Amino acid sequence: MNTLPPLLPPLGDRRHQRVGLLGGSFNPAHEGHLHISAAAQRVLGLDQVWWLVSPQNRLKATKGMAPFARRLADARMLAATQRIVVSDIEQTLGTVRTADTLAALKRRYPRIAFVWLMGADNLAQIPQWWRWADIYRLVRVAVFDRSPYSYRALAGAAAQRFAAARREPKRLFAARLPAWSWVPIRRHPASATAIRANDRTVSSRKRPAK
């Protein structure tokens, strides 16, 4: 039985595919990432979802960040499916900004139709990202409902700037860029922050009394 994780297609691969891109620190990867990946595959008709494990998210503190190799290995262990590819391509490319990563992926895989996947919390803060508007011009964007951020996100600068480019999820790939969709889904309770806090609590309880 092959236990190796699925890899990105080789350069020159000429297959037409629909691929969702889920970026983040994955500190750690959790069931919520699987939940949004499965929803994206189902609602958007994706062939695969690629998890882009970031060496370091510039908007997140380095304190409490697990080593990159550990985050990558844990994500691959959790995904363990041919429909999710866990990639270190940002480290390979040396890109630290999402817009640069997306531009590089489009050059490498010109026949793949990419869609950037993110939660409502990221839609609310995406104007803080470097050249954030270019993301909408490079790939399609699917934003997944995530209470309590949804109302603020839909009233925010990104949603308002690209209001005319909003499409129904089932029509997202038929639309020309820029195009984005709001995807209502059942909320998943998993949170990387909560998982790390619980791990710290468990570790403190296991320490022997002095």
N, C-alpha and C positions, 0 to 999 in steps of 0.2 A: 504494500500500500504506500503511495506517494504522500509523504508528510511535508514536503517542501511547500512554502507559501506561494501563491500565484504571483507572477511578476508582471511588470508593465510590458506591453507589446514591444517588439524590437523596432528600431528605427527602420523606416521603409515599409512598415506594415500598412497594407492598402485596404484593410477592411473598414467599412463604414460602420461606426458604432455610436451609441449614445452613452456617454460616461458622465456620472456625477462626481464632482470633486468636493471632498469634505476635508477642509484644512483645520489645523489646530495643534496645540501642544500635546493633546492626549495624555494628560497628567492626572490620572491615568485614563486609558480607554475604558469605556463602561457600556452597560446595556443601553443607555440613551443613544450612544453613537450607532449601535446596531438598529435601534428603533427608527431613527431618522433615515438610515441607509435603506432599510426595508421599505419604509414609506415612500422614499424617493423612487426606488425601483418599481414599486407598484403603481404609483400615481403618474409618474413621468415616463414609464416604459423604458427604463434604463437597462443596458446590457451589463454594466458593472458600476460599482462605486469605488473610487480610489480615495483612500485615506492618506492625506499628505501630512505626515508627522513633521512638525516644524522643529528645527534645532533649538530655536528660542523665539517665542512670540514677543515682539518689541513692546506690546501693550500690557504684558504681564511681568510681574516681578520674578527675578531669578531665585529668590528665596523660596524653598520648598519645591523647586523644580527638580524632578528626578533626572538622572543622566539620560541623554538622548537614546543610547543603545538599549537601556532598560525600557523606556517608553515605547520604542519601536518593537522590541521583542514581545512585550505584553500585549500590544495592539494586535500583532500577528497571531498570537495565541488565542485572543478573544475572537477575532474575525473568523479564522479557520474555515473559509468558504471560498469557492471559486468565483463568486460574484462580488467579493470585496477584495481589493488589492491594497495592501498596506505598504506604502512607499516611503523611501528616504530621499526622494528625488530633489527636494529642496536643499538638502545637504550636498548631494551630488552636484547640483547646478551652482551652488553657492548663492542662491537667491534668498533674500530675507524679507522681500516685499511681495505680497500676493500678486500685484499687477505684473511684476517681473516674472514670477513663476508661471502665470497663465500665458504670457507672451511666449515664453520658452516652450511650454507644452504645445501650444498651437503650431509653432515652427516644427517641432519634432513629430507631431501627429496631425498633419493638416486634414486628414479625412475623418477624424473623430469630432463629433459634435459634443462639446463640453457644456456642462451646466454647473455653476458654482452653487453649492448647497450651504445654507446657513440658517441659524435660528433667528427669531425676531430680536433677540438681544443684540446680535451683531448688525442687523439692519439699523438699529438705533444708533450704534456707534461707528458705523462704517465711514462716515465723513471724517473721522480721525485718521483713517488709513491713508497711506501715501498714494497719490493719484487714484483715489477711490473711484472716480467717475469712469476711468479707463476700464475698470473691471466690467462694467455694464456694456462697454463697447467691444470687449474682447470675447466674452462668453455670455450665455444666458445665465440668469440668476433665479434660483428658487428659494424662497424664504418660508420657513416653517413656523407655524404658530407656536409661541412659547410664552404663556402667561407667567408673570404679569407684565411682560415687556411689550405685548402686541400693540396696544393702543398708542403708546408713545412712539413705537417704531413706525406705524402707519401714518402718524402725524409728523414724522421727522423729516429732515432735509433730504435724505436719499429718496424716500417714497414720494415726496412732493416733486423733486426735480425730475424723476422719471415716471411721473404719474401717467403720461400718455403712452408709455411703453409697457404698462401692466397688461398681462394676458391671462386667460384661464389656463390652468396647468395642462390640460389636454391639448391646448393649442400652442404651447410654448415653443416646441421645436419647429412648428410651421411658420413662426414669426421671424422676421428679419431683426437683426440686432439694431439697437438695444431692445431687449425683451426680458421681462421678469414676471414671476408669478408668486402669489401668496397661496400657500398650501395649508389649509386647516387640517390638523391631525390631533389625535388623542395625545395628551401630554404624558410624557414619561417622567417618573419621579427621580431618576438617577441624576446625580450631580457630581462632577469631579471634585468640586470644593467640599461637598459633604463627605465624599469617600475619603479624602485626605484627612479631614477633621476626625472622622471615625477611626482611621488608622492610627492617628496620633493618640487618641483616647485609649485605644486598645493597647498600644505600646506602653503608655504611661502606667496602665494598670498591671502590666506584666513585669514592671521593674521591681526588683526586690527592695523591701523597706530598708532604710539605712539604720 
